Amino acid sequence: MKSELITPSHLARKAVVYIRQSTPHQVVSNQESLRLQYALRQRARELGWREAAIRRD
């Protein structure tokens, strides 16, 4: 679902998906963050960003 709040100038920039995890144990034990990252990537695509313009940090 596109949003009227997202303009072409927004889409000309990169979309950055950032999920912070403090320790390697959190990365392994908290799979929710991984699911959130994929969901946020999908949302950015739905809003109009190209896959190549979405960066995961």
C-alpha distance matrix in Angstrom:
0.0 3.8 6.6 10.0 11.8 11.1 13.9 15.5 18.1 15.7 14.5 18.2 18.9 18.6 16.2 18.6 18.1 21.3 22.7 26.3 28.9 32.6 34.6 34.6 35.2 31.9 30.1 31.9 31.8 28.3 26.0 23.3 22.7 22.2 19.5 17.8 18.1 16.4 13.6 13.2 13.4 10.7 8.4 9.9 9.3 5.5 6.2 8.7 11.9 14.3 15.8 19.1 17.9 16.9 20.1 21.0 23.9
3.8 0.0 3.8 6.8 8.7 7.7 10.2 11.9 14.5 12.5 11.5 15.2 16.3 16.6 14.6 17.6 17.8 21.1 23.0 26.6 29.5 33.0 35.3 35.5 36.4 33.1 31.3 33.4 33.6 30.0 27.9 25.2 24.1 23.7 21.5 19.4 19.1 17.9 15.3 14.1 14.0 12.0 9.4 9.5 9.2 6.2 4.6 6.7 10.1 13.0 15.3 18.1 16.4 16.0 19.3 20.8 23.6
6.6 3.8 0.0 3.8 5.2 5.6 8.5 11.3 13.4 11.4 11.6 15.2 16.0 16.8 14.8 17.6 18.1 21.0 23.0 26.4 29.5 32.8 35.5 36.1 37.0 33.5 32.0 34.4 34.4 30.7 29.0 26.1 24.8 24.9 22.9 20.3 20.2 19.6 16.9 15.0 15.6 14.3 11.0 10.8 11.7 9.1 6.4 8.9 11.7 15.2 17.5 19.9 17.6 17.2 20.2 21.6 23.9
10.0 6.8 3.8 0.0 3.8 5.5 7.1 10.3 12.4 11.3 12.1 15.3 16.5 18.1 16.7 19.7 20.7 23.5 25.8 29.0 32.3 35.5 38.2 39.0 40.1 36.6 35.2 37.7 37.7 34.1 32.5 29.6 28.1 28.3 26.5 23.7 23.5 23.1 20.5 18.4 18.9 17.8 14.6 13.9 14.7 12.5 9.4 11.0 13.8 17.1 20.0 22.0 19.4 19.5 22.4 24.2 26.3
11.8 8.7 5.2 3.8 0.0 3.8 6.2 9.9 10.9 9.2 11.0 14.1 14.5 16.1 14.7 17.4 18.5 21.0 23.4 26.3 29.8 32.8 35.8 36.8 37.9 34.4 33.2 36.0 36.0 32.3 31.1 28.2 26.4 26.9 25.4 22.4 22.0 22.2 19.7 17.1 17.9 17.6 14.1 13.0 14.8 13.2 9.7 11.5 13.4 17.0 19.6 21.3 18.3 18.1 20.7 22.3 24.0
11.1 7.7 5.6 5.5 3.8 0.0 3.8 6.9 8.1 6.0 7.2 10.5 11.2 12.7 11.6 14.8 16.3 19.2 21.9 25.0 28.4 31.5 34.3 35.0 36.5 33.1 31.5 34.4 34.7 31.2 29.7 27.1 25.1 25.2 23.9 21.0 20.1 20.1 18.2 15.4 15.5 15.3 12.3 10.4 11.9 11.0 7.3 8.2 9.8 13.4 16.1 17.6 14.6 14.8 17.6 19.6 21.5
13.9 10.2 8.5 7.1 6.2 3.8 0.0 3.8 5.3 5.2 6.5 8.8 10.5 13.0 13.0 16.5 18.6 21.5 24.6 27.5 31.0 34.0 36.8 37.5 39.2 36.0 34.2 37.1 37.7 34.3 32.8 30.3 28.1 28.0 27.0 24.3 22.9 22.9 21.3 18.4 18.0 18.0 15.4 13.0 14.0 13.5 9.9 9.5 10.7 13.8 17.1 17.9 14.9 16.0 18.8 21.4 23.3
15.5 11.9 11.3 10.3 9.9 6.9 3.8 0.0 3.8 5.3 5.0 6.2 9.0 11.9 12.8 16.5 19.1 22.2 25.4 28.4 31.8 34.8 37.3 37.8 39.7 36.8 34.7 37.5 38.5 35.2 33.5 31.5 29.1 28.6 27.8 25.3 23.5 23.2 22.2 19.4 18.2 18.4 16.5 13.5 13.8 14.1 10.9 9.1 9.7 12.0 15.5 15.9 13.1 15.1 18.0 21.1 23.1
18.1 14.5 13.4 12.4 10.9 8.1 5.3 3.8 0.0 3.8 5.4 5.1 7.0 10.5 12.0 15.3 18.3 21.0 24.5 27.0 30.6 33.2 36.0 36.7 38.8 35.9 34.0 37.1 38.1 34.9 33.5 31.5 28.9 28.6 28.2 25.5 23.5 23.8 23.0 19.8 18.8 19.7 17.7 14.5 15.5 16.3 12.9 11.5 11.1 13.4 16.5 16.2 13.0 14.9 17.2 20.3 21.8
15.7 12.5 11.4 11.3 9.2 6.0 5.2 5.3 3.8 0.0 3.8 5.4 5.6 8.2 8.7 12.0 14.7 17.5 20.8 23.5 27.1 29.9 32.6 33.3 35.3 32.3 30.5 33.6 34.5 31.2 29.9 27.8 25.1 25.0 24.6 21.8 19.9 20.4 19.5 16.1 15.4 16.5 14.4 11.2 12.8 13.7 10.2 9.5 8.8 11.7 14.4 14.6 11.1 12.2 14.4 17.2 18.7
14.5 11.5 11.6 12.1 11.0 7.2 6.5 5.0 5.4 3.8 0.0 3.8 5.3 7.2 8.0 11.8 14.4 17.6 20.9 23.9 27.3 30.2 32.7 33.0 35.0 32.1 29.9 32.8 33.9 30.7 29.0 27.2 24.7 24.0 23.5 21.1 19.0 18.8 18.2 15.3 13.8 14.6 13.1 9.6 10.2 11.6 8.7 6.8 5.7 8.2 11.3 11.5 8.4 10.1 13.0 16.1 18.3
18.2 15.2 15.2 15.3 14.1 10.5 8.8 6.2 5.1 5.4 3.8 0.0 3.8 6.9 9.3 12.7 15.9 18.8 22.4 25.1 28.4 31.2 33.5 33.8 36.1 33.5 31.2 34.1 35.6 32.6 31.0 29.5 26.7 25.9 25.9 23.6 21.0 21.1 21.0 18.0 16.1 17.4 16.3 12.7 13.1 15.0 12.4 10.1 8.3 9.5 12.4 11.4 8.4 11.1 13.4 16.9 18.7
18.9 16.3 16.0 16.5 14.5 11.2 10.5 9.0 7.0 5.6 5.3 3.8 0.0 3.8 6.6 9.5 13.0 15.5 19.2 21.7 25.1 27.6 30.1 30.5 32.9 30.3 28.2 31.3 32.8 29.8 28.5 27.1 24.0 23.4 23.8 21.4 18.7 19.3 19.5 16.1 14.6 16.6 15.5 11.7 13.1 15.4 12.8 11.3 8.7 10.2 12.1 11.0 7.3 9.2 10.7 14.0 15.4
18.6 16.6 16.8 18.1 16.1 12.7 13.0 11.9 10.5 8.2 7.2 6.9 3.8 0.0 3.8 6.2 9.7 12.4 16.1 18.6 21.8 24.5 26.7 27.0 29.4 26.9 24.6 27.6 29.2 26.4 25.1 23.9 20.7 19.9 20.6 18.3 15.4 16.1 16.7 13.4 11.6 14.2 13.6 9.9 11.5 14.3 12.5 11.2 7.9 8.9 9.7 8.6 4.8 5.8 6.9 10.2 11.9
16.2 14.6 14.8 16.7 14.7 11.6 13.0 12.8 12.0 8.7 8.0 9.3 6.6 3.8 0.0 3.8 6.6 9.8 13.2 16.1 19.4 22.3 24.7 25.0 27.1 24.3 22.2 25.2 26.4 23.4 22.0 20.5 17.5 17.0 17.3 14.8 12.1 13.0 13.2 9.8 8.5 11.2 10.4 7.0 9.4 12.0 10.3 10.2 7.1 9.1 9.3 9.5 6.2 4.7 6.1 8.5 10.4
18.6 17.6 17.6 19.7 17.4 14.8 16.5 16.5 15.3 12.0 11.8 12.7 9.5 6.2 3.8 0.0 3.8 6.2 9.9 12.5 15.8 18.6 21.0 21.4 23.6 20.9 18.8 22.1 23.4 20.5 19.5 18.2 14.8 14.6 15.6 13.1 10.2 12.0 12.8 9.3 8.7 12.1 11.6 9.0 11.8 14.4 13.2 13.6 10.6 12.0 11.2 11.1 8.4 5.8 4.7 5.7 6.8
18.1 17.8 18.1 20.7 18.5 16.3 18.6 19.1 18.3 14.7 14.4 15.9 13.0 9.7 6.6 3.8 0.0 3.8 6.7 10.0 13.0 16.3 18.5 18.9 20.7 17.8 15.8 18.9 19.9 16.9 15.8 14.4 11.1 11.0 12.0 9.4 6.6 9.0 9.8 6.6 6.8 10.4 10.2 8.8 11.7 14.0 13.6 14.6 12.1 13.5 12.0 12.8 10.8 7.3 6.1 4.7 6.1
21.3 21.1 21.0 23.5 21.0 19.2 21.5 22.2 21.0 17.5 17.6 18.8 15.5 12.4 9.8 6.2 3.8 0.0 3.8 6.4 9.7 12.7 15.2 16.1 18.0 15.0 13.5 16.9 17.9 15.0 14.7 13.5 9.8 10.7 12.4 9.7 7.5 10.9 11.8 9.1 10.1 13.6 13.4 12.4 15.4 17.5 17.0 18.3 15.8 17.2 15.5 15.9 14.1 10.7 8.5 6.0 4.9
22.7 23.0 23.0 25.8 23.4 21.9 24.6 25.4 24.5 20.8 20.9 22.4 19.2 16.1 13.2 9.9 6.7 3.8 0.0 3.8 6.6 10.0 12.5 13.4 14.7 11.5 10.3 13.8 14.4 11.3 11.6 10.3 6.6 8.4 10.4 8.0 6.8 10.6 11.6 9.8 11.5 14.6 14.6 14.6 17.4 19.2 19.2 20.9 18.6 20.0 17.9 18.7 17.3 13.7 11.6 8.3 7.1
26.3 26.6 26.4 29.0 26.3 25.0 27.5 28.4 27.0 23.5 23.9 25.1 21.7 18.6 16.1 12.5 10.0 6.4 3.8 0.0 3.8 6.6 9.5 11.3 12.7 9.7 9.4 13.2 13.7 11.2 12.5 11.9 8.4 10.6 13.2 11.2 10.4 14.1 15.2 13.6 15.2 18.4 18.4 18.2 21.2 23.0 22.8 24.4 22.0 23.3 21.2 21.6 20.1 16.8 14.1 10.9 8.4
28.9 29.5 29.5 32.3 29.8 28.4 31.0 31.8 30.6 27.1 27.3 28.4 25.1 21.8 19.4 15.8 13.0 9.7 6.6 3.8 0.0 3.8 6.0 7.8 9.0 6.2 6.4 10.1 10.6 8.9 10.9 11.1 8.3 10.4 13.4 12.4 11.9 15.4 16.8 16.0 17.5 20.4 20.9 21.1 23.7 25.5 25.8 27.4 25.0 25.9 23.5 23.9 22.9 19.5 16.7 13.1 10.8
32.6 33.0 32.8 35.5 32.8 31.5 34.0 34.8 33.2 29.9 30.2 31.2 27.6 24.5 22.3 18.6 16.3 12.7 10.0 6.6 3.8 0.0 3.8 7.1 8.4 6.7 8.2 11.3 11.8 11.1 13.7 14.3 11.9 14.0 17.1 16.1 15.7 19.1 20.6 19.7 21.1 24.2 24.6 24.6 27.3 29.2 29.2 30.8 28.3 29.2 26.8 26.9 25.8 22.6 19.5 16.1 13.2
34.6 35.3 35.5 38.2 35.8 34.3 36.8 37.3 36.0 32.6 32.7 33.5 30.1 26.7 24.7 21.0 18.5 15.2 12.5 9.5 6.0 3.8 0.0 3.8 5.3 5.3 6.7 9.1 10.0 10.5 13.2 14.7 12.8 14.3 17.6 17.5 17.0 20.0 22.0 21.5 22.7 25.6 26.5 26.6 29.0 31.0 31.5 32.9 30.3 30.8 28.0 28.1 27.5 24.3 21.2 17.6 15.0
34.6 35.5 36.1 39.0 36.8 35.0 37.5 37.8 36.7 33.3 33.0 33.8 30.5 27.0 25.0 21.4 18.9 16.1 13.4 11.3 7.8 7.1 3.8 0.0 3.8 5.4 5.1 6.5 8.7 10.0 11.9 14.3 12.7 13.2 16.7 17.3 16.6 19.1 21.5 21.5 22.2 25.0 26.4 26.6 28.5 30.8 31.6 32.7 30.1 30.2 27.1 27.2 27.1 23.9 20.8 17.2 15.2
35.2 36.4 37.0 40.1 37.9 36.5 39.2 39.7 38.8 35.3 35.0 36.1 32.9 29.4 27.1 23.6 20.7 18.0 14.7 12.7 9.0 8.4 5.3 3.8 0.0 3.8 5.4 5.2 5.9 8.1 10.8 13.2 12.5 13.5 16.5 17.4 17.5 19.9 21.9 22.4 23.5 25.9 27.2 27.9 29.8 31.7 32.7 34.2 31.9 32.1 29.1 29.6 29.5 26.1 23.3 19.6 17.8
31.9 33.1 33.5 36.6 34.4 33.1 36.0 36.8 35.9 32.3 32.1 33.5 30.3 26.9 24.3 20.9 17.8 15.0 11.5 9.7 6.2 6.7 5.3 5.4 3.8 0.0 3.8 5.4 5.1 5.4 8.4 10.1 9.2 10.9 13.7 14.1 14.5 17.2 18.8 19.2 20.6 23.0 24.0 24.9 27.0 28.6 29.5 31.3 29.1 29.7 26.8 27.6 27.2 23.7 21.1 17.3 15.7
30.1 31.3 32.0 35.2 33.2 31.5 34.2 34.7 34.0 30.5 29.9 31.2 28.2 24.6 22.2 18.8 15.8 13.5 10.3 9.4 6.4 8.2 6.7 5.1 5.4 3.8 0.0 3.8 5.8 5.6 7.0 9.4 7.9 8.3 11.7 12.6 12.2 14.6 16.8 17.2 18.1 20.6 22.0 22.7 24.5 26.4 27.5 28.9 26.6 26.8 23.8 24.5 24.4 20.9 18.4 14.6 13.4
31.9 33.4 34.4 37.7 36.0 34.4 37.1 37.5 37.1 33.6 32.8 34.1 31.3 27.6 25.2 22.1 18.9 16.9 13.8 13.2 10.1 11.3 9.1 6.5 5.2 5.4 3.8 0.0 3.8 5.8 6.7 10.1 10.0 9.8 12.6 14.4 14.5 16.1 18.4 19.5 20.3 22.2 24.0 25.1 26.5 28.3 29.8 31.2 29.0 29.0 25.7 26.6 27.0 23.5 21.2 17.5 16.8
31.8 33.6 34.4 37.7 36.0 34.7 37.7 38.5 38.1 34.5 33.9 35.6 32.8 29.2 26.4 23.4 19.9 17.9 14.4 13.7 10.6 11.8 10.0 8.7 5.9 5.1 5.8 3.8 0.0 3.8 6.1 8.8 9.7 10.5 12.6 14.2 15.2 16.9 18.5 19.8 21.2 22.9 24.3 25.8 27.4 28.8 30.3 32.1 30.2 30.6 27.6 28.8 28.9 25.2 23.2 19.4 18.7
28.3 30.0 30.7 34.1 32.3 31.2 34.3 35.2 34.9 31.2 30.7 32.6 29.8 26.4 23.4 20.5 16.9 15.0 11.3 11.2 8.9 11.1 10.5 10.0 8.1 5.4 5.6 5.8 3.8 0.0 3.8 5.3 6.1 7.8 9.6 10.6 12.0 14.0 15.2 16.4 18.1 19.8 20.9 22.5 24.3 25.5 26.8 28.8 27.1 27.8 25.0 26.5 26.3 22.5 20.7 17.0 16.5
26.0 27.9 29.0 32.5 31.1 29.7 32.8 33.5 33.5 29.9 29.0 31.0 28.5 25.1 22.0 19.5 15.8 14.7 11.6 12.5 10.9 13.7 13.2 11.9 10.8 8.4 7.0 6.7 6.1 3.8 0.0 3.8 5.3 5.3 6.6 8.8 10.1 11.2 12.6 14.5 15.8 17.1 18.6 20.4 21.8 23.0 24.7 26.5 25.0 25.4 22.4 24.2 24.3 20.6 19.2 15.7 16.0
23.3 25.2 26.1 29.6 28.2 27.1 30.3 31.5 31.5 27.8 27.2 29.5 27.1 23.9 20.5 18.2 14.4 13.5 10.3 11.9 11.1 14.3 14.7 14.3 13.2 10.1 9.4 10.1 8.8 5.3 3.8 0.0 3.8 5.4 5.1 6.2 8.7 10.1 10.4 12.2 14.3 15.3 16.2 18.3 20.0 20.8 22.3 24.6 23.3 24.3 21.7 23.8 23.5 19.7 18.7 15.4 15.9
22.7 24.1 24.8 28.1 26.4 25.1 28.1 29.1 28.9 25.1 24.7 26.7 24.0 20.7 17.5 14.8 11.1 9.8 6.6 8.4 8.3 11.9 12.8 12.7 12.5 9.2 7.9 10.0 9.7 6.1 5.3 3.8 0.0 3.8 5.4 4.9 6.2 8.7 9.7 10.3 12.3 14.1 15.0 16.4 18.4 19.7 20.8 22.8 21.1 22.1 19.6 21.2 20.7 16.9 15.5 12.0 12.1
22.2 23.7 24.9 28.3 26.9 25.2 28.0 28.6 28.6 25.0 24.0 25.9 23.4 19.9 17.0 14.6 11.0 10.7 8.4 10.6 10.4 14.0 14.3 13.2 13.5 10.9 8.3 9.8 10.5 7.8 5.3 5.4 3.8 0.0 3.8 5.4 5.1 6.5 8.7 10.0 10.8 12.6 14.3 15.6 16.9 18.6 20.2 21.7 19.9 20.2 17.3 19.0 19.1 15.4 14.1 10.8 11.8
19.5 21.5 22.9 26.5 25.4 23.9 27.0 27.8 28.2 24.6 23.5 25.9 23.8 20.6 17.3 15.6 12.0 12.4 10.4 13.2 13.4 17.1 17.6 16.7 16.5 13.7 11.7 12.6 12.6 9.6 6.6 5.1 5.4 3.8 0.0 3.8 5.4 5.3 6.2 8.6 10.0 10.6 12.3 14.4 15.5 16.5 18.4 20.3 19.1 19.7 17.1 19.5 19.5 15.9 15.5 12.7 14.3
17.8 19.4 20.3 23.7 22.4 21.0 24.3 25.3 25.5 21.8 21.1 23.6 21.4 18.3 14.8 13.1 9.4 9.7 8.0 11.2 12.4 16.1 17.5 17.3 17.4 14.1 12.6 14.4 14.2 10.6 8.8 6.2 4.9 5.4 3.8 0.0 3.8 5.4 4.9 6.0 8.5 9.7 10.3 12.2 14.2 15.0 16.3 18.5 17.3 18.6 16.5 18.7 18.1 14.3 14.0 11.3 12.7
18.1 19.1 20.2 23.5 22.0 20.1 22.9 23.5 23.5 19.9 19.0 21.0 18.7 15.4 12.1 10.2 6.6 7.5 6.8 10.4 11.9 15.7 17.0 16.6 17.5 14.5 12.2 14.5 15.2 12.0 10.1 8.7 6.2 5.1 5.4 3.8 0.0 3.8 5.4 5.2 6.2 8.6 9.8 10.6 12.5 14.2 15.4 16.9 15.1 15.9 13.5 15.4 14.8 11.0 10.4 7.7 9.5
16.4 17.9 19.6 23.1 22.2 20.1 22.9 23.2 23.8 20.4 18.8 21.1 19.3 16.1 13.0 12.0 9.0 10.9 10.6 14.1 15.4 19.1 20.0 19.1 19.9 17.2 14.6 16.1 16.9 14.0 11.2 10.1 8.7 6.5 5.3 5.4 3.8 0.0 3.8 5.4 5.0 6.2 8.6 9.9 10.6 12.3 14.3 15.6 14.1 14.5 11.8 14.4 14.5 11.0 11.3 9.4 12.2
13.6 15.3 16.9 20.5 19.7 18.2 21.3 22.2 23.0 19.5 18.2 21.0 19.5 16.7 13.2 12.8 9.8 11.8 11.6 15.2 16.8 20.6 22.0 21.5 21.9 18.8 16.8 18.4 18.5 15.2 12.6 10.4 9.7 8.7 6.2 4.9 5.4 3.8 0.0 3.8 5.4 5.0 6.2 8.7 9.9 10.4 12.3 14.4 13.8 15.0 13.2 16.1 15.7 12.3 13.2 11.8 14.3
13.2 14.1 15.0 18.4 17.1 15.4 18.4 19.4 19.8 16.1 15.3 18.0 16.1 13.4 9.8 9.3 6.6 9.1 9.8 13.6 16.0 19.7 21.5 21.5 22.4 19.2 17.2 19.5 19.8 16.4 14.5 12.2 10.3 10.0 8.6 6.0 5.2 5.4 3.8 0.0 3.8 5.3 4.9 6.2 8.7 9.7 10.5 12.6 11.5 13.3 11.9 14.4 13.2 9.7 10.7 9.6 12.0
13.4 14.0 15.6 18.9 17.9 15.5 18.0 18.2 18.8 15.4 13.8 16.1 14.6 11.6 8.5 8.7 6.8 10.1 11.5 15.2 17.5 21.1 22.7 22.2 23.5 20.6 18.1 20.3 21.2 18.1 15.8 14.3 12.3 10.8 10.0 8.5 6.2 5.0 5.4 3.8 0.0 3.8 5.4 5.2 6.4 8.7 9.9 10.9 9.2 10.1 8.2 10.9 10.2 6.9 8.5 8.2 11.5
10.7 12.0 14.3 17.8 17.6 15.3 18.0 18.4 19.7 16.5 14.6 17.4 16.6 14.2 11.2 12.1 10.4 13.6 14.6 18.4 20.4 24.2 25.6 25.0 25.9 23.0 20.6 22.2 22.9 19.8 17.1 15.3 14.1 12.6 10.6 9.7 8.6 6.2 5.0 5.3 3.8 0.0 3.8 5.4 5.1 6.2 8.7 10.0 9.5 10.4 9.1 12.5 12.3 9.7 11.9 11.9 15.2
8.4 9.4 11.0 14.6 14.1 12.3 15.4 16.5 17.7 14.4 13.1 16.3 15.5 13.6 10.4 11.6 10.2 13.4 14.6 18.4 20.9 24.6 26.5 26.4 27.2 24.0 22.0 24.0 24.3 20.9 18.6 16.2 15.0 14.3 12.3 10.3 9.8 8.6 6.2 4.9 5.4 3.8 0.0 3.8 5.4 4.9 6.2 8.7 9.0 11.2 11.0 14.2 12.9 10.5 12.9 13.1 15.9
9.9 9.5 10.8 13.9 13.0 10.4 13.0 13.5 14.5 11.2 9.6 12.7 11.7 9.9 7.0 9.0 8.8 12.4 14.6 18.2 21.1 24.6 26.6 26.6 27.9 24.9 22.7 25.1 25.8 22.5 20.4 18.3 16.4 15.6 14.4 12.2 10.6 9.9 8.7 6.2 5.2 5.4 3.8 0.0 3.8 5.4 5.1 6.5 5.6 8.2 8.5 11.2 9.4 7.4 10.2 11.4 14.3
9.3 9.2 11.7 14.7 14.8 11.9 14.0 13.8 15.5 12.8 10.2 13.1 13.1 11.5 9.4 11.8 11.7 15.4 17.4 21.2 23.7 27.3 29.0 28.5 29.8 27.0 24.5 26.5 27.4 24.3 21.8 20.0 18.4 16.9 15.5 14.2 12.5 10.6 9.9 8.7 6.4 5.1 5.4 3.8 0.0 3.8 5.4 5.1 4.9 6.2 6.7 10.1 9.4 8.2 11.6 13.1 16.5
5.5 6.2 9.1 12.5 13.2 11.0 13.5 14.1 16.3 13.7 11.6 15.0 15.4 14.3 12.0 14.4 14.0 17.5 19.2 23.0 25.5 29.2 31.0 30.8 31.7 28.6 26.4 28.3 28.8 25.5 23.0 20.8 19.7 18.6 16.5 15.0 14.2 12.3 10.4 9.7 8.7 6.2 4.9 5.4 3.8 0.0 3.8 5.4 7.4 9.4 10.4 13.8 12.9 11.7 15.0 16.2 19.4
6.2 4.6 6.4 9.4 9.7 7.3 9.9 10.9 12.9 10.2 8.7 12.4 12.8 12.5 10.3 13.2 13.6 17.0 19.2 22.8 25.8 29.2 31.5 31.6 32.7 29.5 27.5 29.8 30.3 26.8 24.7 22.3 20.8 20.2 18.4 16.3 15.4 14.3 12.3 10.5 9.9 8.7 6.2 5.1 5.4 3.8 0.0 3.8 6.2 9.4 11.3 14.0 12.2 11.4 14.7 16.3 19.1
8.7 6.7 8.9 11.0 11.5 8.2 9.5 9.1 11.5 9.5 6.8 10.1 11.3 11.2 10.2 13.6 14.6 18.3 20.9 24.4 27.4 30.8 32.9 32.7 34.2 31.3 28.9 31.2 32.1 28.8 26.5 24.6 22.8 21.7 20.3 18.5 16.9 15.6 14.4 12.6 10.9 10.0 8.7 6.5 5.1 5.4 3.8 0.0 3.8 6.5 9.3 11.6 10.1 10.5 14.2 16.5 19.5
11.9 10.1 11.7 13.8 13.4 9.8 10.7 9.7 11.1 8.8 5.7 8.3 8.7 7.9 7.1 10.6 12.1 15.8 18.6 22.0 25.0 28.3 30.3 30.1 31.9 29.1 26.6 29.0 30.2 27.1 25.0 23.3 21.1 19.9 19.1 17.3 15.1 14.1 13.8 11.5 9.2 9.5 9.0 5.6 4.9 7.4 6.2 3.8 0.0 3.8 6.4 8.2 6.3 6.9 10.6 13.3 16.3
14.3 13.0 15.2 17.1 17.0 13.4 13.8 12.0 13.4 11.7 8.2 9.5 10.2 8.9 9.1 12.0 13.5 17.2 20.0 23.3 25.9 29.2 30.8 30.2 32.1 29.7 26.8 29.0 30.6 27.8 25.4 24.3 22.1 20.2 19.7 18.6 15.9 14.5 15.0 13.3 10.1 10.4 11.2 8.2 6.2 9.4 9.4 6.5 3.8 0.0 3.8 5.4 5.3 6.8 10.5 13.4 16.7
15.8 15.3 17.5 20.0 19.6 16.1 17.1 15.5 16.5 14.4 11.3 12.4 12.1 9.7 9.3 11.2 12.0 15.5 17.9 21.2 23.5 26.8 28.0 27.1 29.1 26.8 23.8 25.7 27.6 25.0 22.4 21.7 19.6 17.3 17.1 16.5 13.5 11.8 13.2 11.9 8.2 9.1 11.0 8.5 6.7 10.4 11.3 9.3 6.4 3.8 0.0 3.8 5.4 5.4 8.5 11.0 14.6
19.1 18.1 19.9 22.0 21.3 17.6 17.9 15.9 16.2 14.6 11.5 11.4 11.0 8.6 9.5 11.1 12.8 15.9 18.7 21.6 23.9 26.9 28.1 27.2 29.6 27.6 24.5 26.6 28.8 26.5 24.2 23.8 21.2 19.0 19.5 18.7 15.4 14.4 16.1 14.4 10.9 12.5 14.2 11.2 10.1 13.8 14.0 11.6 8.2 5.4 3.8 0.0 3.8 5.6 7.7 10.9 14.0
17.9 16.4 17.6 19.4 18.3 14.6 14.9 13.1 13.0 11.1 8.4 8.4 7.3 4.8 6.2 8.4 10.8 14.1 17.3 20.1 22.9 25.8 27.5 27.1 29.5 27.2 24.4 27.0 28.9 26.3 24.3 23.5 20.7 19.1 19.5 18.1 14.8 14.5 15.7 13.2 10.2 12.3 12.9 9.4 9.4 12.9 12.2 10.1 6.3 5.3 5.4 3.8 0.0 3.8 6.4 10.0 12.8
16.9 16.0 17.2 19.5 18.1 14.8 16.0 15.1 14.9 12.2 10.1 11.1 9.2 5.8 4.7 5.8 7.3 10.7 13.7 16.8 19.5 22.6 24.3 23.9 26.1 23.7 20.9 23.5 25.2 22.5 20.6 19.7 16.9 15.4 15.9 14.3 11.0 11.0 12.3 9.7 6.9 9.7 10.5 7.4 8.2 11.7 11.4 10.5 6.9 6.8 5.4 5.6 3.8 0.0 3.8 6.8 9.9
20.1 19.3 20.2 22.4 20.7 17.6 18.8 18.0 17.2 14.4 13.0 13.4 10.7 6.9 6.1 4.7 6.1 8.5 11.6 14.1 16.7 19.5 21.2 20.8 23.3 21.1 18.4 21.2 23.2 20.7 19.2 18.7 15.5 14.1 15.5 14.0 10.4 11.3 13.2 10.7 8.5 11.9 12.9 10.2 11.6 15.0 14.7 14.2 10.6 10.5 8.5 7.7 6.4 3.8 0.0 3.8 6.4
21.0 20.8 21.6 24.2 22.3 19.6 21.4 21.1 20.3 17.2 16.1 16.9 14.0 10.2 8.5 5.7 4.7 6.0 8.3 10.9 13.1 16.1 17.6 17.2 19.6 17.3 14.6 17.5 19.4 17.0 15.7 15.4 12.0 10.8 12.7 11.3 7.7 9.4 11.8 9.6 8.2 11.9 13.1 11.4 13.1 16.2 16.3 16.5 13.3 13.4 11.0 10.9 10.0 6.8 3.8 0.0 3.8
23.9 23.6 23.9 26.3 24.0 21.5 23.3 23.1 21.8 18.7 18.3 18.7 15.4 11.9 10.4 6.8 6.1 4.9 7.1 8.4 10.8 13.2 15.0 15.2 17.8 15.7 13.4 16.8 18.7 16.5 16.0 15.9 12.1 11.8 14.3 12.7 9.5 12.2 14.3 12.0 11.5 15.2 15.9 14.3 16.5 19.4 19.1 19.5 16.3 16.7 14.6 14.0 12.8 9.9 6.4 3.8 0.0
